[in-house]
Amino acid sequence: MNALNEAIAKIGVVPVIKLSNPERDAAPLAKALCEGGLPVAEVTFRAAGADKAIRIMKETCPDMIVGAGTVLTVEQAQAAYDAGAQFIVSPGFAYILADKCKELGIQYFPGVTTPTEYQMALPYGYEVIKFFPAEQSGGLAKIKAMSAPFPMFKVMPTGGISLKNLEEYLSCPVIAACGGSYMVKADDIENGNWDKIKDLCRETRAIVDRVRPQ
C-alpha cells in the first residue's frame, strides 16, 4: 500500500466526524483525537463548514491525517482539497469524483458494497475501498465473500462499527482500517466532553494494539 494507506492502516480506526460549529470545536477535537491515540479524521460534508474544520484541524495538529467524508460533488472535493484534505471519501462510487480526485492527485476511497461497484472501482487501481454501510450491507461475512473475486482490494468498513465488534473486524486480513463515529458522538462534541472522547479513543487504541501489535 502507499504511504497514506499504510499510515491509516497502522492507526486502525478513522473517526468519522460531523461538526456543526467548526470554529469552536475543530481545534479541541483534533487535540483530543491525537492525545487519545487516533491522529486521523474523516470530516463529513454533512454539515456546513467541513472545509473550514479540515483547515483548522490541520493547522492545530499538522501531523494529523485529515480527510473529507460524504463528498458528493466535484465542488466539495475541490473545497476539501483546497482546505488541505489528504483524502476524499464518498458514500458511493462516482466516476466524476474518481476522475476529479485523480486530477487533483488526492486519495479517493469510494463507497462500494456490490460486485458491480467493486468492478467499477477496479480500473482505477485503488488499494483501499470503503464498504458502506458495513453492518447493514452484510458486514464482515459479505466483505470476506467479496474478497474472493476481488483480492486486490483492502477494505475500510464504515457503518455500525463499535467497540463491541471492532476486534472482529480488525482481525480480518482484508480490513485495512475501520471507520466509526462512536468515539465522536454529537452530544459529546456539543458539550465539549473532550476527556470522554479521549478515553474512547484510548479504548479503541488498546483494541487495535491487541489485534495488530506493532
Secondary structure, 3 states (H helix, E strand, C coil): CCHHHHHHHHHCEEEEECCCCHHHHHHHHHHHHHHCCCCEEEEECCCCCHHHHHHHHHHHCCCCEEEEECCCCHHHHHHHHHHCCCEEECCCCCHHHHHHHHHHCCEEECEECCHHHHHHHHHHCCCEEEECCCHHHCHHHHHHHHHCCCCCCEEEEECCCCCCCHHHHHCCCCECCEEECCCCCHHHHHCCCHHHHHHHHHHHHHHHHHHCCC
